[in-house]
Amino acid sequence: MTRGILLGLAGLIALSTTVAHTHDHETSSDEPDNQNDNIVQGATLPVFKPTNIKAPFLEQFAFGWSDAWVASNATKSSADGEIFSYVGRWAVEEPHIHPGMKHDFGLVAKTPAAHHAISASLPEVVDNKDKTLVVQYEVKAQNGVECGGAYMKLLTESPKGIKFKEFSDETPYTIMFGPDKCGGTDKVHFIFRHRNPITDVYEEKHLQSAPSSKLNPLTSLYTLIVRPDQTFEVMINGEVASSGSLLENFQPPVNPPKQIDDPKDSKPANWVEEAKIPDPKARKPEDWDEDAPARILDENATKPDDWLEDEGADIPDPEATKPEDWNDEEDGDWIPPSIPNPKCQDNGCGPWTRPFISNPAYKGKWSPPLIDNPAYKGVWAPRKIPNPGYFEDLQPSSFEKISAIGFEIWTMQNDILFDNIYIGHSVEDAKALAAETWEIKYAAEKKLEEGANPPPKPELSYDWETFKKDPVGVTLEHLREFYELAREDPMNALDSRPLVTYGLTALLGLLCGLVLIVVGLMSGSSTDSDLSQVAQDKKTDGPDGGDKEGEKSSTPEGQSKEGLTQRKTNVTDSN
């Protein structure tokens, strides 16, 4: 009995604990939860492994990067003549914001509000004639970007060689590709320099309708593919963001017009470009009154019956009182502040005047109507002549040869990281490299970001005070919501409706406790009855009482007594 009662009491204690926890859940719901920080800190990250993919240029900043990359010591001048130096510091390090891989290093622009420039020579010159060109790299703006570039330049081969220590915005490049964001600019650049074979002058061709940069603290993957059929694709995170033709989607166009305006031609002095002129025969009508006003008083208006001419629009505030520290001698006579007159809220107040209306006789200043100009010759344009600089290049994808790569940027935010740079001719290899690196780290970064910024928990439709006022109503409403949620996702129902969860747990504990107590009481009653019967048998069992020796009862109880007497006799005999 004692054990059953104790178990029952334990169930009731569990009930009280559950109810207390319900209240604790409400009172502690606003306390900060650091569990997600532990999840982020304890997350298992994949480990970086160098790729086996080969390309004309592939940089993962794993081994020997310091021998290949050279920071610039050059200076640059702005449009207004101000001189700047490339003082931005570079480092190769692991990311500190949402790292997606262990031991994964990248090239990082470390200095905020500074010009950065660094470049590296390609192991072999890239000649893209009749080939597909693929440029791909990762950018991780760890601190975000408010104003800064993260684009790369593929530097043009020079017979004199590239002076890497003097790399600047003046260094000739073949292609500029990558994100740029500042003020109204937010795009992924794709610019290529194209040489006019007639004039030998280079001209920058800019992609029209460039896609937005999508720079953020997670790693973004930028890919440029240019095919020998003159088509191109700009991809962000493996998805096409822009595509088209080198011959159609760039400004200025690759090929100049066949004809141009004659620079020596000029408009004749007697050339008339006015299509309309005032009618010289028109005369102002005699009844045209130029002096009539545009608006006049409405003579038909009458003062409304509820107009209060003796009431002012504002009155002294009757509830205002003079401040206790007001001194009439020093501060002057105290005047209460004015408030809008409540009598004027629905009625007009003050002197009534007639309103103005448009003057039906107003015509304004007269001017003669316009007629077609008999001397009109049309809009003048210079005559066309053959363009001496005309050419037709149907293969602009055969870019100038590329011998180096560089980053020449200005950024207000530091810690912009570059990694996994691929320059080659294989779309498949670029995809394979992305699968080995970006896809893995981006998935890990997303999990880290979600752990650091978990979605808000569903708002509870009750609070403890409401529950105390109407426990039945709140419970029934939550039972209904719990049932609807549990049909789709039981675990979500348990988590988002804690009141029902605690209630069910309390009910189960209550039932178990009561059952155990009843069972304990019933077991105790049965045991006491058996013990009483045994004691009675002991009293009647002896030489002079009870059944005669050898006489046996035909009832089960008699059999039991006989057995008990026999056991007692045996023990006595043995003694």
Buried (B, 14 or more C-beta within 10 A) or exposed (E): BEEBBEBBBBBBEBBEBBBEBBEEBBEEBEEEEEEEEEBBEEEEBBEBBEBEBEBBBBBBBBEEBEEBBBBBBBEBEEEEEEEBEBEBEBEBEBBEBBBBBEEBBBBBBBBEEBBBBBBBBBEEEBBBEEBBBBBBBBBBBBBBBEBBBBBBBBBBBEEEEBBBEBBBBEBEBBBBBBBBBBEEEBBBBBBBBBBBEEEEEBBEBBBEEBBEBBBBBBBBBBBBBBBBEBBBBBBBBEEEBBEBBBBEBBEEBBBBEEEBEEEEEEEEEEEBEEEEBEEEEEEEEEEEBEEEEEEBEEEEEEEEEEBBEEBEEEBEEEEEEEEEEEEEEEEEEEEEEEEEBEEBEEEBBBEBEEEEEEBEEBBEEEEEEEEEEEEBEEEEEEEEEEBEEBEEBEBBBBBBBBBBBBBBBBBEBBBBBBBBBBBBBBBEBBBBBBEBBBBBBBEBBEBBBEBBEEEEEEEBEBEBEBBEEEEEEBBEBBBEBBEEBBEEEEEEBBEBBBBBBBBBBBEBBBEBBEBBBEBBBEBBEEEEEEEEBEEEBEEEBEEEEBBEEEEEEEEEEEEBBBEBBEEBEEEEEEE
